[in-house]
Amino acid sequence: MKATPLAIPAVLLLEPQVFGDARGFFFESFNQARFEAATGRSVQFVQDNHSCSARHVLRGLHYQIRQPQGKLVRVTRGEIFDVAVDLRRTSPTFGRWIGEVLSADNKRQLWVPEGFAHGFVVRSETAEVLYKTTDYWAPEHERTIAWDDRDLAVDWGLAGAEPTLSPKDRDGKPLAQAELFP
């Protein structure tokens, strides 16, 4: 597994070693020892989530203010633009975002640690996203940052298209009004 720190070094792009031939391909999508070596952290994943969404569905930017979740995100069908926003007030990268294309073809994964908001937009006809979390979903602690917050200015790559949003995502708060991590 190749681990590349991004412009926000706590967020890592993970690329598995893929073995392919005329029959198809094989790769380890997760290996605890390799993950710990790549991240320098020992984490326990407690929940796997799987979503399927249509083109231009935008999910996020979500986080849990209590029971924060680290997320290991990958795509098994289609393509997304995956975004992480640093919500750690004491971080030198506080309020900055990082985005990466994840797809079934490139097999990349994004490690988004606790203290970040996370979201994605679907760029293909449909996309299936799988992600592991380090804590359980706790709806009473879930918060949403506005996907279109002007201060964050996330470039979702929508090229003028309107995203399809849930009511929760439509009602997200701007970063300036959000509950934050220390």
Secondary structure, DSSP 8 states (H G I E B T S, - for coil): -EEEE-SSTTSEEEE---EEETTEEE--S--HHHHHHHHS------EEEEEEEETTBEEEEEEESSS---EEEEEEESEEEEEEEE-BTTSTTTT-EEEEEEETTT--EEEE-TTEEEEEEE-SSEEEEEEEESS---GGGEEEB-TT-TTT------TT---B--HHHHT-B-GGGS--B-
